[in-house]
Amino acid sequence: MPEPAAAPALKPLPRWIFASRWLQLPLYLGLIVAQGVYVVQFMRELLHLLAETTTFNETTIMLTVLGLIDVVMISNLLIMVVIGGYETFVSRLKLEGHPDEPEWLSHVNANVLKVKLATAIIGISSIHLLKTFINAQNMDEKTMFWQVTIHITFLVSAVAIAAIDRIMLPSTVEHMKRE
């Protein structure tokens, strides 16, 4: 296999600016720590569910399970942000050929990441909304109204992001063909 061409040397200011991307590393490491906190939260909720199964009614079990699903979905969101963000903005992970390489990672870019994040946020919001509706008798109407309004805002935002991505896709493809 031929050796890859050496990257051209950058002048000091562009090199310094380009190297600044590494300032994001502590942010991604912090998100990994936050995911650890979610693992602890998940285990607490799971143990609580197992310990109290005989005293819980069906609604309480359902709300607890939805809470577990919520934690998993937030954890998935964190993984997408950490892996996708690091790969897109900091440095390549060089996972090509690894059996556990996420399928989506091979075609991730900032636009794909935005759409994936928007759909993940909608999923998380949907779980919260479902929990609210299951527990509606204990919720006030104002809280329910704002939760639905916020969820609809997430939906409209995700559709707008996807539409903008689709509109920009042809111009991006044309630009790449010219290069």
Buried (B, 14 or more C-beta within 10 A) or exposed (E): EEEEEEEEEEEEEEEEEEEEEEEBEEBBEEBEEEBEEBEEBBEEBBEEBEEEEEEBEEEBEBBBEBBBBBBBBBBBBBBBBBBBBBBBEBEEEEBEEEEEBBEEBEEBEEBBBBBBBBBBBBBBBBBBBBBBEBBEEEBEEEEBEEBBEEBEEBBEEBEEBBEEBEEEEEEEEEEEEEE
